[in-house]
Amino acid sequence: MKNEMHEAISVFDIFKIGVGPSSSHTLGPWRAALQCLKDVEQKNDIKQVKKMQVLLYGSLAKTGHGHGTDIAVLMGLCGEDPETIDVNTIIPKIETIKANKTLLLHSKKAIPFEPSADIVFLKNESLPYHPNGMTFLITMEDGKEMASTYYSIGGGFIVQEGGAAAANNQTAVDLPFPIDTAQDLLSWCMKGLSISDVVMENELAWRSEEATRKGILHIWETMRDCIYRGCHTQGELPGGLKVKRRAFDLNKKLMNGMPDANYDDWLQKIRAGGNAFQYTLDWVSCFALAVNEENAAFGRVVTAPTNGAAGVIPAVLQYLVCFCNGNEPDKIIRFLLTASEIGSIFKKGATISAAMGGCQAEIGVSSAMAAGALTESLGGSQRQALMAAEIAMEHHLGLTCDPIGGLVQIPCIERNTMGAIKAITASQLALQSAPDFAKVSLDKVIKTMWDTALDMNSKYKETSDGGLAVHVPLSLSEC
């Protein structure tokens, strides 16, 4: 499963626009359902489907209700696109399916479907390849039966049993600078290129530089809008834990109650407050809280590299924009290019799936990505950027994934604030350090992270069977 030689991963594979609350438990199953429809259409007429049942295994079964896995599967089977769907229509669509006990498959064929019976949570069963397994059982009108199994391996990536990765937004390409490890990346940088330069050259294997730049700025606009929306939305998060949104009140306090007309007006007023340490710290926390509260409420977010860790990179990038004069499009593009490459190295050498590696694979990886990207953006060398990524991950090693009630709320939302602050601290340390004297390389810490993941007890890998999930009396009975 590890070290697939020169796996080609684009910036748009690491950063995917979708719907919360989880990339592995929501976006992945959603994409798997869409892929299942595509597979059926390639082999048969979708209108010949008579019945369908979905089996969820392992972590998907244990925390699927809290993560909205059943909702995601239904939306995928309806043919909805997670990137473009109006998020306000999701719950009404689900209620209609439940009430009518009918599913309009790919908007083409109505089949009888009762979610409570036809989506089966097999909490005591797991498939061998990955904890996030799901099988679609399909019966055709002529009695023929089909079964397709998919694995959601983290960050919205899916793999079909017996096939290659199916979620990458790309065709097979030969990259000018193939990279598996941080050392590979550093070797290419020795040609006088920055990390972001190397990544941009690779992106040209898929599309023009203009298209890449436009797409990355769209990613940033989605992150930016998510921050702004989260800072201006109050209320209680869904799921039953009665968690109150905090970004709204924190934003209001930091703004001294001043209203704002739009994002640009808001940004200007934040900057007017100065850059004192406590003020900056509070805003970074507010940015991260805002994103992950939106994520928990089935809002529009960007995997970075996952949904559960979606707040770290936007918070650090917003910090760069607000307090470090980083609002130029080129700086934003370079930040996200660098971050994506660090994330892809972690995916190849370890994992970005909490079900495989605990929260070190999500918050830890996102913090490392943000630290490296911020360091390059602030003028650090290539080696300082990789050093910053190493520092950030080193201090997330062993972090467990133990969501209370299987919801991406406690401790997940606050963990994004910690990941963002650690990223900024790691960047500052690296910028004031000489990489020649570093004892631990990024590749070594990635190897250590993977070893730690293998040693970690499964109850700390997004199952809600251990940690806070069992010691805090807020857990939902379903988990």
N, C-alpha and C positions, 0 to 999 in steps of 0.2 A: 504494500500500500504506500510505502514511503519511497522517496528518491526516484520518482519517475523521471528518467533522464531528460533534461531540457524541456520540461513541460512548459508550454507557451501560455502564460497567463497575462492577460491585458489589464490595464488600469480599470477597464469597465467590467472586468470579472470580479475584481476586488471590491469596487464601489458600484453597487447595484441599487437602483431606486426601487422601492417596494413599500410594503405595508408591514407595520409592527404586529405582534411584539417580538418575534424571534425569526432570525434568518434560517436557522436549522429546523425549527419546529413549525414555522409559518410559511416563510418564503420558499424554503426547499420543498415541502409537501405540495404547496401551490404549484410550483414549477413541475413537480413530478406528475401531478394530475394533468397539467397541460401536455406534458410529454406523452403520457398514456393515451390521451385523445389523439395526438399526432400519430402514435404507433398504430392505434386502431384504424385510423383513416387510411394509413398506408397499406394495411392488409385487408381491410373490409370496408363496407359502407357503414358510417357511424349510425345511420338510420336503421340498421339491422340489429343494433344492440337492444336486448330485451331487459337485461337486469345487470346491476353492478353492485359489488360489495367491496369495502375497503378494510383491510386488516392493518392495524398499527402495532408495532412491536417495540419492546425495550423502552428507551427514554421517551420516544414519541407517545407510547401508551401511558407511561407513568405521569408525564407532565403535559400531555397533549391538550387536555381541557383548559388548563391555565394558560397555555401558549396559543390557544386558538387553532390547533392543528386541524380539528374537524371543520372549522369555518374555512380555513385555507383550502382544504381538499374540495369542499363544496364549491367554492368560488372558482377553483381551477377546473373542475368538471363542468362548470357552466361556461367555460371558455373565457372568463374574465382575465384581463391583463393586470398583474399587480402593480405595474409601473404607471398605468393610466387610469385605473378605476377610480371613480369618485368614492373616497373612503366613507362618505356619509351614507352611501347606498348599501354598504355591506350588510349591516345588521338587518335592515328591512328585507333584503333579498333572502337572508337566512330564515327569517321568520316566515316568509312566504313558502319556502321549501318545506319547513316543518308543518305549517298549517295544511298545505295541500298534499303533503306526502308524495310530492312529485318533483323530479329534477329534470330541468330542460338541458339535456346533455349537449354541450357545445352550441347552445342556442339553436339546436337543430332537431333533437329527438327527445320527447318527453317520456321518461321512464318512471315507474313507481319507485320511490326511494324514501325510506323513513330513517333519518339520520341516527336516531337512538338505537336502531337495530342494524342498519347497514354500514355504519362505521364502528368497527369492533376494536376496542382497546384491550389488547392482550398484554396486560401488565406483568405477567409472570413468564412471558416468552420473549426471547431475543434472537435475532438472526446473527450468524457468525461474522459477517463482514464488517458490520458497523452497528452501534446501538440504535441508530435512527433508521430503522427499516420499515417499509410499508409495501403491501401487496394489493394490487387491484385485481379482483376476480370478476370476469366479464362473461355473461351468458348471451349468446346471439339468438336471434329468432329461430334459426334452424337447429337449435340445441347445442351448437358448438360452444365449447368453453375455452377461455383464455385466462392466463395468469401472468401478470407483469410485476416484477419486484424492483423497487428503487430504494436507494439509500441517500438520505440527506446528510452530507458529510461536513457541513459547516459553511457559513457565509453565503448560503443560497445555492451552493454547488450541489448537484445531484449526480449520482452514478447509477446506471441501470445494471441489474445483475446480468453478468455475461457480456457487458458492453463498456464503452469508454464513458468518460465524464460527459453528461448530456446538458449541463447548464451553462457551459462556457459560451459567451457570445462571439464565437469565432470559428473559423475553419482552420485546418492545420496549416501552419506557416513555418518558414525557416527564418529565425530571428538573426539579425546581424550580430547581436551580442547575447548568446544563450547564457542563462544564469540559473544555477541551482543553489549556490551558496553565497554567503557574504563575501567570501574570498574571490569567487568568480566575478562578482560585481566590482570589487576593488581592483581586480586585475584589468578590467576594461577601463576603469576610471584612470588608470595609470597612463592612458593615451592622451590625458589632458582634458577629459570630459568630466563634468559633474555627474552626480547620480541621476539627476533629472534629465540631463542631456542623453545619457545612455538609454533611459527608459523611453524618451521621446523617439529616439532612433528605432527602437524596437517596435513602438506603436505604428511606425510608418509601414511595417510589414502588413498591417491590417487596413490602414486607411490614411488619408492625407493628414498633414500636420494641421491644416485648417479645421478638418472634421474632428480631430482629437482635441484641439484647443476648445472648440465649441462644445463638445461633449463634456469635457471636464468642467467648464464654466457652468454648464447646466447642472452637473453634480453639485457644485458649490452653491448655486442658487437654491437647489432643493434643500441642502443642509441649512443655509442661511434662513430660508423661509420657515424651516422647522424650528429653528432657535427662536425666531421672532414670534411665531405662532404659539410656541410653548410658554414663552414669557408673558403672553397676553391672554392666556386661557386659564380660567380658574375652575374649581370643582373637585369632584372625587373621581378617582380612577376606577374603571370597571373591574369586576372579578370577585368581589366579596370581601376583600381585606379592608375596605373603607379607607384606603390611603388617599390623603388630601394632596392635591397638587401644591408644590411649594415654590416653584419658579415664579409664579404670578406675584405672590406676596413679596418675594425677595426682590424682584424687578421693581415693584412699586416702591419699596423701601429705598433701594439704591438710587432710584430716580427722584426721590423726595416728593413723590406724588405727582410729578409733572407728566402731563399727557404727551403723547407723540403721535404724529400723523401717519408715519410709515417707517420702514426700516432705516432709510437714510437719515431721517429726522432723529430717530432713536439712537442711531450710531453717533451722530454729531453730539447729542446730549450726553451720551456715555463718555465720550472723549473729553468733554468740557469738565468732567469731574476730576480730571487729573490721572495720575498713575501711581498713587501711593500703594504700598504693598497690600495692605488689608483690602483696599478698594478693588484692586486688580484681582486679588484672590477671590473675593466675593463674587465678582462678575464671572470669572471662569467657572466657578461652581454653579452659578445661575444658568450659564449657557448649557452646561452638561445636564443639569436637572431638566431644563426645558425640553431638550431633545428626547431624553428617555422617558419623560412623562408623556410626550406625544407618542412615542413608541409603544408604551404600555396601553395607550388608549386607541390602538389600531390606526394610528396616524401615518402620514407619509414620511418615510425616513430613508436613509441611505445606509446599506450595510458598510461598516467601516472598521474591521472587515465583516462584522456580524451586526445583527440588530441589537442584541443585548449589550453590545459595546458601542452602539452607534453614536453616543454623545461625546466620546473622548476627542476624536479628530475634529469634529465641528467646533468644539469648545476651544481647542488649542489653535485652530485656524482663525477662529473669531478673535481670540486673544492677539494673534499676529496682526489681524486687520485693525483692531481697536487700539492697541497699545504699542505696536511696533512698526507703524507705518507700512503695513503689508497689504494695502487695499488694491495695489496694482494687479491687473489680471495676470501678468506674467508671474508674479510672486505666488499667487494662488495656484496657478497651473503647476508650477515647479513643486510647490508643497505637496500637492496631491499625487504627482508623478512619483516623487521620492517615497512618500508614504506607501503607495501601492506596491512598489518593488520590495520594500521591507516586509510587507504583509505576505507577498507571494513567496518569499524565501522561507518564512515561517510555515506557510502551508505546505511547501515541498519538503522541508526538513523535520517538521513536527505535525502540528494540526492547528486549525482555527475552529475546532468543534469542541464545545464544552462537554458534550456527551462522550468525547474521547479523552479530553485532557483537563477537565475542570475549567474554572474561570480564568486561570492563567492563559488559556488558549484564546480567550476573548478579550477581557480587559487588559491582560498582560500584553498581548500582541498589539492591540490598538494603541496602548501607551508607548510601546516601542516604535510603532509606525509614526506616531505623532512626534516623538522625541527626535527621531532622525530627521524628519521633514522640517521641523522647526529649526534644528541646528543648521541645516543647509541654508534655510531662509534667512538666518541671522548672520550668515557669512562664514560659517564653520566649514572646515575641509571635509572631504569625503570620509576620511578616517574618523574625524570627530563626529560626523553624523552617525556612522555605524557604532561608534563608542557610546553615543547617547542612547541608541536603540538597545544596546546591550545592557546599559545601566538600568534603563526602565524595566526591561524584562527580568533582570536579576532580582529585582525587588518585588516581583510578582510571582516568583517561583512557588509552586505548591498551593496557589490560591484555589480554593474549592468552589464548586458551583452547587449551591444549596438553596434554591429559590423557595421561599415560603409559599405554600399552596400551589407550587408549580407556576407561579406568576412571575413575570419579569418586572418585579417591583421592589421587593425587599429580599436581599440587600442590593439588587442589581442597579437601581437608579443612583443611589449614593456612590456605588463603586465607580461609576463613570466620572464623578467629580474627583475621586481619588486618583484614577488613572490619568486624568487630564493634568492635575497638579504634579503628579510624579513625572509626567512627560516633560513639563516645563522645567522642573528641578533637574532632571537628568540632562536636558539640553544645556542648562547653565553650567552644570558640572563639567560636561564634555567641552564646552567652549573655553573653560578655564583650565583645561587639562592638556597634557601631551600624550596622545595615543601610544607613542613609543613605549611608555612605561605601564600601559594597561596590562593586567595579568590575565584578564578574561576576554576572549574574542566573542563577537556576536555568534559565530558558528558554534562555539563551545556552549554558549548559554542556550542556543536552540536545541542542541543535542541533550543538554541537561534537562530542558523543559520536556522533551519527548520521553526521556527516561523516567522523569517524575510522573508524567502522565500514565506510563505503563505501570508504575508502582502504585498509583493512587487507587484507593478503594472505590469501587463502582458507585457506592452510595454518595460520593462527593462529585459525581459526574452527571449533573442535571437530571437526577432521578427523584429529588425531594425525599430521599430515604435517609438522609443524614444531615448533620450540621444544624444550622438555624431552622431548617425546614421541619425538624422534629423537636427542637428544644424551645421554640417559641409557640405558645398556644394560639396561634392565628391560622395554622395550617387548615386547608380545606379538606373535608373528608375524602374527596375523590383522589387525593394524592397520598 
